């Protein structure tokens, strides 16, 4: 834990939230994509967050003697997974991606849920920016002690 | 004699004290130790400024640099510089105090 520990932790969260908002934006953009490279309609993507440097036995042992116990850890995007929900079938026989029965598979994306996700990502980003500013103020005030 | 042989810590205590005294006198005599510390701190501040500059350059040239990491690097550099300036002011104050000493 150094002088800028809070900033590094919050910075990792900022990066993670940015990726989450990117993925949500991709979901919104591809809400009507019926064709993808891997075949079939677009699948809704979801991010999986994980705590950075999952505590190994050595880390725990090394931290046991210190007064802090465990070190503060940032967050990383561990994975971006596809939603396994079945696609929505719409009857559009003239569509080039229609199957023999005339049905087109559309992505199972709910715009309301995606917008909520986006808002949540933006709010989390704001929260972490606030944490960075707070840490900055704390350091500046500590420097003021010298004056 | 017996006590110090039973408690090895006791025997080493005076040695440790002498060691500490020697290191402080050496630090006071040779001016390189304080200078070295100062230079090390300056180098670190310079490194922070350099990394902040790299990140801002990467951001402005569109190299895919994250906005937040560039901003955080700039803030870190600014705070390090501020701390360095305050330490420098303190050192200069101490110097002027001493130069005003009269006998």
gemmi code that builds the backbone of each chain (N, CA, C; Angstrom):
import gemmi

chains = {
    "A": [
        ("UNK", (0.868, -1.195, 0.000), (0.000, 0.000, 0.000), (0.887, 1.222, 0.000)),
        ("UNK", (0.900, 1.916, -1.098), (1.727, 3.117, -1.145), (0.830, 4.344, -1.117)),
        ("UNK", (1.426, 5.472, -1.471), (0.710, 6.747, -1.433), (-0.507, 6.713, -2.354)),
        ("UNK", (-0.390, 6.043, -3.486), (-1.448, 6.102, -4.497), (-2.241, 4.804, -4.571)),
        ("UNK", (-2.280, 4.044, -3.453), (-2.989, 2.764, -3.470), (-4.449, 2.904, -3.845)),
        ("UNK", (-5.141, 3.913, -3.245), (-6.567, 4.105, -3.529), (-6.764, 4.412, -5.001)),
        ("UNK", (-5.846, 5.236, -5.542), (-5.992, 5.629, -6.948), (-5.845, 4.417, -7.859)),
        ("UNK", (-4.925, 3.509, -7.513), (-4.756, 2.335, -8.375), (-5.981, 1.435, -8.316)),
        ("UNK", (-6.517, 1.238, -7.094), (-7.710, 0.392, -6.950), (-8.881, 1.007, -7.716)),
        ("UNK", (-9.110, 2.323, -7.500), (-10.232, 2.973, -8.184), (-10.004, 3.017, -9.686)),
        ("UNK", (-8.738, 3.165, -10.083), (-8.434, 3.187, -11.517), (-8.793, 1.875, -12.189)),
        ("UNK", (-8.528, 0.753, -11.494), (-8.888, -0.542, -12.082), (-10.405, -0.646, -12.217)),
        ("UNK", (-11.128, -0.091, -11.225), (-12.593, -0.129, -11.299), (-13.095, 0.745, -12.454)),
        ("UNK", (-12.425, 1.886, -12.667), (-12.825, 2.756, -13.788), (-12.684, 2.012, -15.107)),
        ("UNK", (-11.559, 1.322, -15.261), (-11.353, 0.555, -16.500), (-12.406, -0.524, -16.671)),
        ("UNK", (-12.724, -1.220, -15.550), (-13.701, -2.312, -15.624), (-15.079, -1.770, -15.992)),
        ("UNK", (-15.460, -0.646, -15.387), (-16.789, -0.081, -15.675), (-16.869, 0.427, -17.110)),
        ("UNK", (-15.730, 0.925, -17.609), (-15.713, 1.384, -18.996), (-15.946, 0.205, -19.947)),
        ("UNK", (-15.306, -0.933, -19.636), (-15.510, -2.119, -20.479), (-16.962, -2.589, -20.382)),
        ("UNK", (-17.529, -2.505, -19.162), (-18.929, -2.914, -18.992), (-19.856, -2.027, -19.822)),
        ("UNK", (-19.602, -0.707, -19.805), (-20.457, 0.179, -20.597), (-20.251, -0.081, -22.086)),
        ("UNK", (-19.014, -0.445, -22.465), (-18.746, -0.772, -23.876), (-19.547, -1.995, -24.304)),
        ("UNK", (-19.531, -3.022, -23.434), (-20.262, -4.255, -23.752), (-21.757, -3.974, -23.839)),
        ("UNK", (-22.272, -3.151, -22.917), (-23.696, -2.814, -22.956), (-24.034, -2.048, -24.225)),
        ("UNK", (-23.144, -1.127, -24.602), (-23.373, -0.374, -25.839), (-23.375, -1.313, -27.037)),
        ("UNK", (-22.497, -2.329, -27.010), (-22.477, -3.310, -28.104), (-23.785, -4.087, -28.147)),
        ("UNK", (-24.317, -4.423, -26.961), (-25.606, -5.127, -26.909), (-26.705, -4.282, -27.533)),
        ("UNK", (-26.718, -2.971, -27.197), (-27.745, -2.079, -27.736), (-27.585, -1.944, -29.244)),
        ("UNK", (-26.325, -1.820, -29.678), (-26.084, -1.616, -31.113), (-26.490, -2.843, -31.912)),
        ("UNK", (-26.303, -4.036, -31.321), (-26.582, -5.269, -32.048), (-27.925, -5.877, -31.679)),
        ("UNK", (-28.836, -5.033, -31.170), (-30.141, -5.555, -30.739), (-30.914, -6.191, -31.886)),
        ("UNK", (-30.594, -5.812, -33.130), (-31.338, -6.351, -34.278), (-30.419, -7.131, -35.217)),
        ("UNK", (-29.211, -7.481, -34.759), (-28.276, -8.188, -35.647), (-28.668, -9.652, -35.765)),
        ("UNK", (-29.025, -10.072, -36.971), (-29.441, -11.463, -37.161), (-28.319, -12.321, -37.723)),
        ("UNK", (-27.176, -11.688, -37.996), (-26.109, -12.426, -38.662), (-24.789, -12.144, -37.950)),
        ("UNK", (-24.061, -13.178, -37.551), (-22.741, -12.990, -36.937), (-21.747, -13.923, -37.607)),
        ("UNK", (-20.465, -13.686, -37.315), (-19.416, -14.504, -37.940), (-19.514, -15.957, -37.516)),
        ("UNK", (-19.851, -16.166, -36.231), (-19.923, -17.557, -35.746), (-21.270, -18.196, -36.074)),
        ("UNK", (-22.115, -17.501, -36.820), (-23.399, -18.064, -37.218), (-24.499, -17.748, -36.230)),
        ("UNK", (-25.730, -17.635, -36.732), (-26.849, -17.343, -35.857), (-26.923, -15.874, -35.513)),
        ("UNK", (-27.927, -15.499, -34.722), (-28.072, -14.087, -34.353), (-27.028, -13.690, -33.313)),
        ("UNK", (-26.930, -12.384, -33.066), (-26.028, -11.873, -32.026), (-26.504, -12.371, -30.674)),
        ("UNK", (-25.543, -12.734, -29.837), (-25.882, -13.187, -28.483), (-25.554, -12.067, -27.515)),
        ("UNK", (-26.447, -11.812, -26.573), (-26.231, -10.760, -25.580), (-24.974, -11.079, -24.769)),
        ("UNK", (-24.076, -10.082, -24.636), (-22.822, -10.277, -23.895), (-22.952, -9.728, -22.477)),
        ("UNK", (-22.236, -10.391, -21.584), (-22.230, -9.964, -20.184), (-20.795, -9.993, -19.673)),
        ("UNK", (-20.419, -9.021, -18.826), (-19.067, -9.036, -18.260), (-19.099, -9.759, -16.920)),
        ("UNK", (-17.966, -10.408, -16.604), (-17.806, -11.053, -15.302), (-16.640, -10.369, -14.615)),
        ("UNK", (-16.909, -9.726, -13.498), (-15.851, -9.048, -12.742), (-15.237, -10.004, -11.736)),
        ("UNK", (-13.930, -9.807, -11.500), (-13.249, -10.607, -10.477), (-12.309, -9.704, -9.707)),
        ("UNK", (-12.095, -10.026, -8.445), (-11.157, -9.269, -7.621), (-9.740, -9.581, -8.083)),
        ("UNK", (-8.927, -8.516, -8.184), (-7.560, -8.688, -8.675), (-6.731, -9.510, -7.693)),
        ("UNK", (-5.753, -10.246, -8.220), (-4.827, -11.048, -7.399), (-5.578, -11.814, -6.325)),
        ("UNK", (-6.344, -12.798, -6.750), (-7.048, -13.620, -5.769), (-6.058, -14.079, -4.722)),
        ("UNK", (-6.405, -14.018, -3.429), (-5.418, -14.254, -2.383), (-4.879, -15.679, -2.410)),
        ("UNK", (-3.599, -15.808, -2.650), (-2.965, -17.122, -2.591), (-2.537, -17.389, -1.147)),
        ("UNK", (-2.102, -18.605, -0.888), (-1.695, -18.945, 0.476), (-0.496, -18.097, 0.904)),
        ("UNK", (0.445, -17.910, -0.048), (1.646, -17.128, 0.279), (1.279, -15.696, 0.656)),
        ("UNK", (0.376, -15.083, -0.148), (-0.016, -13.703, 0.124), (-0.662, -13.581, 1.493)),
        ("UNK", (-1.536, -14.551, 1.788), (-2.220, -14.520, 3.083), (-1.208, -14.652, 4.211)),
        ("UNK", (-0.247, -15.553, 4.019), (0.775, -15.774, 5.038), (1.622, -14.521, 5.206)),
        ("UNK", (1.980, -13.901, 4.079), (2.809, -12.693, 4.146), (2.040, -11.564, 4.802)),
        ("UNK", (0.741, -11.508, 4.565), (-0.058, -10.416, 5.110), (-0.459, -10.647, 6.553)),
        ("UNK", (-0.299, -11.889, 7.042), (-0.784, -12.207, 8.384), (-0.011, -11.439, 9.444)),
        ("UNK", (1.288, -11.193, 9.207), (2.082, -10.499, 10.199), (1.826, -9.010, 10.233)),
        ("UNK", (1.268, -8.479, 9.151), (1.046, -7.037, 9.094), (-0.238, -6.666, 9.812)),
        ("UNK", (-0.295, -5.396, 10.198), (-1.466, -4.951, 10.940), (-2.678, -4.825, 10.016)),
        ("UNK", (-2.413, -4.619, 8.710), (-3.534, -4.401, 7.791), (-4.280, -5.689, 7.490)),
        ("UNK", (-3.621, -6.828, 7.640), (-4.265, -8.079, 7.254), (-4.150, -8.284, 5.761)),
        ("UNK", (-5.169, -7.879, 5.008), (-5.116, -8.101, 3.561), (-4.921, -6.781, 2.837)),
        ("UNK", (-4.266, -6.874, 1.696), (-4.015, -5.685, 0.876), (-5.289, -5.316, 0.119)),
        ("UNK", (-5.511, -4.020, -0.148), (-6.654, -3.661, -0.969), (-6.423, -4.148, -2.402)),
        ("UNK", (-7.493, -4.666, -2.999), (-7.358, -5.214, -4.336), (-8.291, -4.506, -5.285)),
        ("UNK", (-7.834, -4.383, -6.524), (-8.669, -3.789, -7.550), (-9.569, -4.828, -8.180)),
        ("UNK", (-10.216, -4.449, -9.263), (-11.147, -5.334, -9.946), (-10.661, -5.522, -11.383)),
        ("UNK", (-10.865, -6.705, -11.923), (-10.536, -6.956, -13.326), (-11.741, -7.587, -14.008)),
        ("UNK", (-11.823, -7.391, -15.321), (-12.865, -8.073, -16.089), (-12.332, -9.464, -16.394)),
        ("UNK", (-12.903, -10.476, -15.720), (-12.366, -11.819, -15.883), (-12.789, -12.406, -17.213)),
        ("UNK", (-14.022, -12.105, -17.608), (-14.527, -12.745, -18.819), (-15.698, -11.942, -19.380)),
        ("UNK", (-15.906, -12.076, -20.677), (-17.127, -11.561, -21.299), (-17.862, -12.777, -21.841)),
        ("UNK", (-19.013, -13.089, -21.259), (-19.715, -14.323, -21.620), (-20.966, -13.992, -22.435)),
        ("UNK", (-21.403, -14.962, -23.215), (-22.618, -14.811, -24.016), (-23.808, -15.350, -23.243)),
        ("UNK", (-24.909, -14.637, -23.354), (-26.155, -15.063, -22.710), (-26.708, -16.275, -23.461)),
        ("UNK", (-26.950, -17.390, -22.768), (-27.430, -18.592, -23.478), (-28.924, -18.556, -23.797)),
        ("UNK", (-29.623, -17.459, -23.482), (-31.076, -17.398, -23.711), (-31.390, -17.638, -25.189)),
        ("UNK", (-32.464, -18.378, -25.493), (-32.797, -18.683, -26.895), (-33.207, -17.415, -27.641)),
        ("UNK", (-32.904, -17.326, -28.940), (-33.250, -16.130, -29.705), (-34.763, -16.008, -29.900)),
        ("UNK", (-35.185, -14.814, -30.230), (-36.609, -14.556, -30.498), (-36.857, -14.849, -31.978)),
        ("UNK", (-37.889, -15.666, -32.276), (-38.197, -16.007, -33.668), (-39.321, -15.103, -34.168)),
        ("UNK", (-39.043, -14.465, -35.325), (-40.076, -13.614, -35.930), (-40.338, -14.111, -37.339)),
        ("UNK", (-41.588, -14.063, -37.732), (-41.967, -14.550, -39.068), (-41.715, -13.456, -40.093)),
        ("UNK", (-40.600, -13.588, -40.860), (-40.274, -12.619, -41.922), (-39.739, -13.408, -43.106)),
        ("UNK", (-40.595, -13.965, -43.927), (-40.134, -14.855, -45.012), (-39.226, -14.167, -46.027)),
        ("UNK", (-39.345, -12.831, -46.169), (-38.534, -12.147, -47.178), (-37.122, -11.857, -46.688)),
        ("UNK", (-36.881, -12.082, -45.393), (-35.569, -11.754, -44.824), (-34.518, -12.760, -45.324)),
        ("UNK", (-33.310, -12.297, -45.709), (-32.293, -13.249, -46.198), (-31.856, -14.266, -45.156)),
        ("UNK", (-31.964, -13.950, -43.843), (-31.558, -14.891, -42.802), (-32.713, -15.777, -42.328)),
        ("UNK", (-33.838, -15.756, -43.055), (-34.984, -16.559, -42.623), (-34.708, -18.039, -42.871)),
        ("UNK", (-35.234, -18.917, -41.959), (-35.053, -20.355, -42.158), (-36.143, -20.879, -43.106)),
        ("UNK", (-36.206, -22.205, -43.266), (-37.139, -22.789, -44.246), (-38.572, -22.426, -43.918)),
        ("UNK", (-38.881, -22.323, -42.638), (-40.253, -22.018, -42.244), (-40.570, -20.529, -42.362)),
        ("UNK", (-39.535, -19.705, -42.709), (-39.785, -18.275, -42.849), (-39.559, -17.486, -41.583)),
        ("UNK", (-38.980, -18.122, -40.570), (-38.744, -17.431, -39.299), (-37.298, -16.914, -39.246)),
        ("UNK", (-37.119, -15.720, -38.677), (-35.798, -15.125, -38.509), (-35.486, -15.091, -37.004)),
        ("UNK", (-34.261, -15.534, -36.646), (-33.839, -15.510, -35.236), (-33.274, -14.134, -34.912)),
        ("UNK", (-33.927, -13.431, -33.983), (-33.446, -12.126, -33.543), (-32.815, -12.258, -32.158)),
        ("UNK", (-31.808, -11.425, -31.829), (-31.174, -11.516, -30.503), (-32.182, -11.274, -29.396)),
        ("UNK", (-32.017, -12.005, -28.294), (-32.921, -11.867, -27.148), (-32.421, -10.729, -26.263)),
        ("UNK", (-32.589, -9.491, -26.755), (-32.076, -8.335, -26.017), (-33.234, -7.433, -25.631)),
        ("UNK", (-33.292, -7.117, -24.331), (-34.322, -6.218, -23.822), (-33.705, -4.823, -23.685)),
        ("UNK", (-34.118, -3.858, -24.510), (-33.482, -2.535, -24.465), (-33.603, -1.875, -23.098)),
        ("UNK", (-34.705, -2.112, -22.407), (-34.878, -1.493, -21.083), (-33.813, -2.007, -20.116)),
        ("UNK", (-33.607, -3.333, -20.129), (-32.593, -3.914, -19.239), (-31.203, -3.389, -19.606)),
        ("UNK", (-30.953, -3.253, -20.905), (-29.629, -2.770, -21.326), (-29.412, -1.330, -20.878)),
        ("UNK", (-30.456, -0.489, -21.020), (-30.320, 0.908, -20.597), (-30.084, 0.986, -19.100)),
        ("UNK", (-30.769, 0.128, -18.330), (-30.563, 0.103, -16.880), (-29.115, -0.288, -16.564)),
        ("UNK", (-28.624, -1.280, -17.309), (-27.242, -1.719, -17.136), (-26.269, -0.576, -17.418)),
        ("UNK", (-26.569, 0.164, -18.491), (-25.704, 1.281, -18.890), (-25.690, 2.347, -17.798)),
        ("UNK", (-26.895, 2.675, -17.286), (-26.981, 3.666, -16.209), (-26.179, 3.200, -15.006)),
        ("UNK", (-26.322, 1.915, -14.679), (-25.603, 1.370, -13.528), (-24.097, 1.498, -13.724)),
        ("UNK", (-23.631, 1.206, -14.962), (-22.197, 1.311, -15.241), (-21.731, 2.752, -15.096)),
        ("UNK", (-22.541, 3.706, -15.614), (-22.160, 5.123, -15.536), (-22.116, 5.582, -14.094)),
        ("UNK", (-23.113, 5.158, -13.307), (-23.139, 5.553, -11.885), (-21.945, 4.960, -11.139)),
        ("UNK", (-21.610, 3.709, -11.432), (-20.452, 3.096, -10.773), (-19.181, 3.853, -11.139)),
        ("UNK", (-19.095, 4.266, -12.400), (-17.934, 5.038, -12.844), (-17.849, 6.324, -12.022)),
        ("UNK", (-18.995, 7.006, -11.879), (-19.030, 8.246, -11.091), (-18.554, 7.996, -9.664)),
        ("UNK", (-19.027, 6.892, -9.092), (-18.649, 6.559, -7.728), (-17.138, 6.431, -7.595)),
        ("UNK", (-16.540, 5.734, -8.566), (-15.098, 5.505, -8.475), (-14.311, 6.771, -8.745)),
        ("UNK", (-14.861, 7.650, -9.609), (-14.214, 8.949, -9.809), (-14.245, 9.731, -8.506)),
        ("UNK", (-15.377, 9.652, -7.790), (-15.474, 10.331, -6.496), (-14.433, 9.787, -5.527)),
        ("UNK", (-14.205, 8.466, -5.564), (-13.196, 7.873, -4.683), (-11.807, 8.392, -5.027)),
        ("UNK", (-11.530, 8.530, -6.336), (-10.224, 9.060, -6.751), (-10.064, 10.487, -6.258)),
        ("UNK", (-11.120, 11.324, -6.423), (-11.012, 12.716, -5.963), (-10.819, 12.770, -4.458)),
        ("UNK", (-11.523, 11.899, -3.734), (-11.376, 11.902, -2.276), (-9.948, 11.565, -1.892)),
        ("UNK", (-9.376, 10.570, -2.590), (-8.001, 10.184, -2.278), (-7.043, 11.323, -2.601)),
        ("UNK", (-7.329, 12.009, -3.711), (-6.496, 13.150, -4.095), (-6.548, 14.230, -3.026)),
        ("UNK", (-7.756, 14.506, -2.536), (-7.899, 15.523, -1.491), (-7.171, 15.115, -0.223)),
        ("UNK", (-7.257, 13.807, 0.109), (-6.568, 13.342, 1.315), (-5.070, 13.574, 1.202)),
        ("UNK", (-4.509, 13.235, 0.021), (-3.061, 13.409, -0.149), (-2.703, 14.886, -0.094)),
        ("UNK", (-3.528, 15.747, -0.768), (-3.224, 17.178, -0.787), (-3.276, 17.741, 0.624)),
        ("UNK", (-4.261, 17.266, 1.414), (-4.357, 17.766, 2.783), (-3.186, 17.301, 3.628)),
        ("UNK", (-2.692, 16.072, 3.371), (-1.509, 15.613, 4.104), (-0.310, 16.473, 3.761)),
        ("UNK", (-0.216, 16.889, 2.491), (0.899, 17.740, 2.097), (0.788, 19.089, 2.777)),
        ("UNK", (-0.477, 19.542, 3.002), (-0.684, 20.826, 3.681), (-0.131, 20.828, 5.095)),
        ("UNK", (0.030, 19.624, 5.699), (0.607, 19.563, 7.035), (1.999, 20.185, 7.028)),
        ("UNK", (2.726, 20.008, 5.928), (4.105, 20.502, 5.842), (4.152, 22.020, 5.818)),
        ("UNK", (3.071, 22.656, 5.401), (3.126, 24.118, 5.230), (3.220, 24.840, 6.553)),
    ],
    "B": [
        ("UNK", (28.262, -12.438, 32.583), (28.794, -13.331, 31.553), (27.823, -14.450, 31.270)),
        ("UNK", (27.374, -15.078, 32.415), (26.421, -16.171, 32.234), (25.097, -15.661, 31.686)),
        ("UNK", (24.701, -14.517, 32.208), (23.404, -13.969, 31.775), (23.438, -13.664, 30.279)),
        ("UNK", (24.517, -13.040, 29.873), (24.572, -12.652, 28.454), (24.688, -13.872, 27.552)),
        ("UNK", (25.291, -14.976, 28.093), (25.368, -16.184, 27.268), (24.009, -16.861, 27.181)),
        ("UNK", (23.203, -16.710, 28.276), (21.879, -17.316, 28.236), (20.923, -16.500, 27.379)),
        ("UNK", (21.074, -15.208, 27.406), (20.215, -14.339, 26.595), (21.068, -13.676, 25.513)),
        ("UNK", (21.190, -14.305, 24.380), (22.080, -13.757, 23.353), (21.673, -12.348, 22.913)),
        ("UNK", (20.419, -12.009, 23.079), (19.955, -10.677, 22.681), (20.662, -9.588, 23.473)),
        ("UNK", (20.938, -9.879, 24.771), (21.555, -8.857, 25.614), (22.956, -8.505, 25.123)),
        ("UNK", (23.697, -9.545, 24.736), (25.064, -9.304, 24.298), (25.126, -8.453, 23.038)),
        ("UNK", (24.126, -8.596, 22.180), (24.186, -7.861, 20.915), (23.650, -6.447, 21.047)),
        ("UNK", (22.974, -6.148, 22.157), (22.358, -4.823, 22.283), (23.358, -3.671, 22.153)),
        ("UNK", (24.493, -3.704, 22.947), (25.446, -2.588, 22.820), (26.003, -2.478, 21.399)),
        ("UNK", (26.213, -3.649, 20.771), (26.723, -3.636, 19.397), (25.770, -2.896, 18.470)),
        ("UNK", (24.474, -3.192, 18.642), (23.476, -2.547, 17.793), (23.489, -1.042, 18.015)),
        ("UNK", (23.628, -0.646, 19.300), (23.633, 0.782, 19.603), (24.842, 1.451, 18.946)),
        ("UNK", (26.016, 0.775, 19.053), (27.226, 1.345, 18.456), (27.064, 1.460, 16.938)),
        ("UNK", (26.447, 0.424, 16.385), (26.223, 0.424, 14.920), (25.365, 1.618, 14.518)),
        ("UNK", (24.291, 1.840, 15.274), (23.377, 2.940, 14.962), (24.100, 4.278, 15.075)),
        ("UNK", (24.922, 4.418, 16.147), (25.642, 5.673, 16.345), (26.603, 5.910, 15.182)),
        ("UNK", (27.281, 4.820, 14.768), (28.246, 4.966, 13.675), (27.548, 5.422, 12.393)),
        ("UNK", (26.376, 4.784, 12.144), (25.690, 5.114, 10.889), (25.203, 6.561, 10.923)),
        ("UNK", (24.757, 7.048, 12.105), (24.281, 8.433, 12.149), (25.435, 9.406, 11.958)),
        ("UNK", (26.596, 9.100, 12.581), (27.717, 10.025, 12.408), (28.186, 10.005, 10.962)),
        ("UNK", (28.157, 8.796, 10.353), (28.579, 8.724, 8.958), (27.637, 9.544, 8.092)),
        ("UNK", (26.310, 9.423, 8.416), (25.330, 10.179, 7.640), (25.536, 11.666, 7.818)),
        ("UNK", (25.903, 12.086, 9.056), (26.097, 13.510, 9.294), (27.363, 14.021, 8.627)),
        ("UNK", (28.411, 13.175, 8.570), (29.683, 13.633, 8.028), (29.658, 13.726, 6.506)),
        ("UNK", (29.343, 12.555, 5.877), (29.328, 12.557, 4.413), (28.049, 13.198, 3.912)),
        ("UNK", (28.169, 14.163, 3.023), (26.956, 14.850, 2.574), (26.236, 14.049, 1.499)),
        ("UNK", (26.869, 12.901, 1.085), (26.279, 12.180, -0.048), (24.990, 11.464, 0.334)),
        ("UNK", (24.780, 11.110, 1.637), (23.608, 10.312, 1.978), (22.337, 11.154, 1.835)),
        ("UNK", (22.354, 12.386, 2.352), (21.174, 13.239, 2.231), (20.940, 13.609, 0.771)),
        ("UNK", (22.042, 13.914, 0.096), (21.946, 14.252, -1.331), (21.346, 13.105, -2.115)),
        ("UNK", (21.818, 11.869, -1.745), (21.333, 10.699, -2.472), (19.825, 10.553, -2.296)),
        ("UNK", (19.378, 10.735, -1.048), (17.932, 10.643, -0.787), (17.173, 11.655, -1.631)),
        ("UNK", (17.720, 12.880, -1.654), (17.065, 13.955, -2.403), (17.016, 13.629, -3.887)),
        ("UNK", (18.168, 13.130, -4.376), (18.228, 12.784, -5.801), (17.265, 11.661, -6.128)),
        ("UNK", (17.188, 10.653, -5.211), (16.257, 9.542, -5.433), (14.830, 10.036, -5.523)),
        ("UNK", (14.460, 10.943, -4.595), (13.096, 11.478, -4.592), (12.832, 12.255, -5.876)),
        ("UNK", (13.828, 13.068, -6.273), (13.679, 13.853, -7.501), (13.491, 12.944, -8.705)),
        ("UNK", (14.290, 11.859, -8.734), (14.181, 10.923, -9.859), (12.792, 10.309, -9.922)),
        ("UNK", (12.252, 9.976, -8.716), (10.919, 9.364, -8.690), (9.870, 10.329, -9.212)),
        ("UNK", (9.978, 11.601, -8.775), (9.027, 12.611, -9.261), (9.158, 12.753, -10.774)),
        ("UNK", (10.405, 12.737, -11.231), (10.643, 12.867, -12.670), (10.037, 11.695, -13.439)),
        ("UNK", (10.178, 10.485, -12.855), (9.583, 9.294, -13.485), (8.077, 9.431, -13.618)),
        ("UNK", (7.448, 9.937, -12.530), (5.987, 10.099, -12.544), (5.590, 11.090, -13.631)),
        ("UNK", (6.366, 12.195, -13.731), (6.058, 13.188, -14.769), (6.195, 12.554, -16.144)),
        ("UNK", (7.269, 11.741, -16.304), (7.503, 11.102, -17.600), (6.376, 10.158, -17.974)),
        ("UNK", (5.928, 9.347, -16.995), (4.858, 8.385, -17.320), (3.562, 9.118, -17.608)),
        ("UNK", (3.314, 10.223, -16.872), (2.105, 11.011, -17.137), (2.156, 11.588, -18.555)),
        ("UNK", (3.346, 12.072, -18.928), (3.489, 12.653, -20.267), (3.258, 11.592, -21.341)),
        ("UNK", (3.832, 10.385, -21.113), (3.632, 9.291, -22.074), (2.158, 8.993, -22.254)),
        ("UNK", (1.438, 8.925, -21.100), (0.025, 8.550, -21.166), (-0.789, 9.628, -21.864)),
        ("UNK", (-0.488, 10.900, -21.570), (-1.238, 11.981, -22.233), (-0.937, 11.969, -23.726)),
        ("UNK", (0.339, 11.725, -24.065), (0.688, 11.627, -25.490), (-0.085, 10.497, -26.159)),
        ("UNK", (-0.134, 9.339, -25.475), (-0.867, 8.205, -26.016), (-2.334, 8.511, -26.200)),
        ("UNK", (-2.889, 9.275, -25.239), (-4.312, 9.649, -25.309), (-4.564, 10.569, -26.496)),
        ("UNK", (-3.696, 11.578, -26.632), (-3.922, 12.583, -27.675), (-3.664, 12.025, -29.066)),
        ("UNK", (-2.735, 11.066, -29.178), (-2.456, 10.505, -30.498), (-3.380, 9.338, -30.821)),
        ("UNK", (-4.312, 9.032, -29.895), (-5.300, 7.994, -30.174), (-4.726, 6.597, -30.217)),
        ("UNK", (-3.823, 6.295, -29.286), (-3.211, 4.960, -29.246), (-4.022, 3.979, -28.419)),
        ("UNK", (-5.259, 4.342, -28.113), (-6.065, 3.443, -27.293), (-5.753, 3.549, -25.819)),
        ("UNK", (-5.143, 4.657, -25.415), (-4.846, 4.872, -24.000), (-6.144, 5.226, -23.264)),
        ("UNK", (-6.353, 4.615, -22.089), (-7.559, 4.917, -21.315), (-7.504, 6.352, -20.802)),
        ("UNK", (-8.663, 7.031, -20.861), (-8.715, 8.409, -20.369), (-8.423, 8.440, -18.874)),
        ("UNK", (-9.067, 7.510, -18.141), (-8.943, 7.591, -16.686), (-7.523, 7.333, -16.215)),
        ("UNK", (-6.810, 6.371, -16.875), (-5.449, 6.098, -16.394), (-4.535, 7.283, -16.684)),
        ("UNK", (-4.779, 7.976, -17.812), (-3.978, 9.171, -18.102), (-4.239, 10.251, -17.064)),
        ("UNK", (-5.521, 10.456, -16.733), (-5.866, 11.499, -15.756), (-5.272, 11.168, -14.386)),
        ("UNK", (-5.357, 9.875, -14.012), (-4.819, 9.476, -12.702), (-3.309, 9.661, -12.676)),
        ("UNK", (-2.645, 9.353, -13.799), (-1.190, 9.527, -13.850), (-0.829, 11.001, -13.720)),
        ("UNK", (-1.621, 11.867, -14.382), (-1.355, 13.306, -14.281), (-1.529, 13.772, -12.844)),
        ("UNK", (-2.598, 13.299, -12.193), (-2.836, 13.688, -10.803), (-1.707, 13.212, -9.899)),
        ("UNK", (-1.258, 11.965, -10.127), (-0.175, 11.426, -9.305), (1.082, 12.257, -9.481)),
        ("UNK", (1.381, 12.617, -10.735), (2.568, 13.432, -10.984), (2.442, 14.783, -10.308)),
        ("UNK", (1.244, 15.373, -10.404), (1.031, 16.688, -9.811), (1.197, 16.632, -8.290)),
        ("UNK", (0.621, 15.594, -7.677), (0.718, 15.486, -6.214), (2.160, 15.225, -5.783)),
        ("UNK", (2.885, 14.381, -6.546), (4.284, 14.126, -6.201), (5.091, 15.409, -6.291)),
        ("UNK", (4.811, 16.195, -7.332), (5.547, 17.441, -7.501), (5.245, 18.400, -6.353)),
        ("UNK", (3.953, 18.436, -5.976), (3.541, 19.309, -4.868), (4.293, 18.937, -3.592)),
        ("UNK", (4.340, 17.616, -3.314), (5.045, 17.130, -2.122), (6.515, 17.511, -2.193)),
        ("UNK", (7.124, 17.333, -3.374), (8.535, 17.672, -3.540), (8.752, 19.159, -3.281)),
        ("UNK", (7.854, 20.000, -3.801), (8.000, 21.443, -3.601), (7.913, 21.797, -2.126)),
        ("UNK", (6.971, 21.153, -1.420), (6.827, 21.453, 0.004), (8.071, 21.031, 0.773)),
        ("UNK", (8.622, 19.863, 0.432), (9.851, 19.414, 1.098), (10.978, 20.389, 0.801)),
        ("UNK", (11.059, 20.828, -0.435), (12.098, 21.786, -0.825), (11.934, 23.099, -0.038)),
        ("UNK", (10.677, 23.583, 0.084), (10.455, 24.808, 0.859), (10.921, 24.624, 2.290)),
        ("UNK", (10.612, 23.434, 2.848), (11.034, 23.166, 4.226), (12.547, 23.209, 4.329)),
        ("UNK", (13.227, 22.576, 3.363), (14.684, 22.527, 3.412), (15.264, 23.929, 3.304)),
        ("UNK", (14.710, 24.736, 2.395), (15.215, 26.101, 2.229), (14.965, 26.907, 3.490)),
        ("UNK", (13.787, 26.703, 4.116), (13.486, 27.384, 5.369), (14.512, 27.036, 6.427)),
        ("UNK", (14.817, 25.715, 6.517), (15.801, 25.282, 7.513), (17.145, 25.942, 7.230)),
        ("UNK", (17.520, 26.016, 5.966), (18.805, 26.623, 5.604), (18.841, 28.091, 6.014)),
        ("UNK", (17.771, 28.841, 5.696), (17.778, 30.267, 6.036), (17.780, 30.458, 7.543)),
        ("UNK", (17.058, 29.585, 8.257), (17.071, 29.640, 9.723), (18.494, 29.537, 10.230)),
        ("UNK", (19.218, 28.527, 9.699), (20.580, 28.280, 10.181), (21.504, 29.416, 9.781)),
        ("UNK", (21.302, 29.956, 8.578), (22.196, 31.031, 8.123), (21.970, 32.304, 8.933)),
        ("UNK", (20.814, 32.407, 9.579), (20.538, 33.587, 10.397), (21.034, 33.428, 11.841)),
        ("UNK", (21.599, 32.232, 12.135), (22.105, 32.012, 13.495), (23.214, 33.002, 13.811)),
        ("UNK", (23.185, 33.588, 15.016), (24.247, 34.503, 15.400), (24.831, 34.065, 16.728)),
        ("UNK", (26.123, 34.244, 16.851), (26.797, 33.854, 18.099), (27.162, 35.079, 18.911)),
    ],
}
model = gemmi.Model(1)
for chain_id, residues in chains.items():
    chain = gemmi.Chain(chain_id)
    for i, (resn, *xyz) in enumerate(residues, 1):
        res = gemmi.Residue()
        res.name, res.seqid = resn, gemmi.SeqId(i, " ")
        for name, pos in zip(("N", "CA", "C"), xyz):
            atom = gemmi.Atom()
            atom.name, atom.element = name, gemmi.Element(name[0])
            atom.pos, atom.b_iso = gemmi.Position(*pos), 0.0
            res.add_atom(atom)
        chain.add_residue(res)
    model.add_chain(chain)
structure = gemmi.Structure()
structure.add_model(model)
structure.setup_entities()
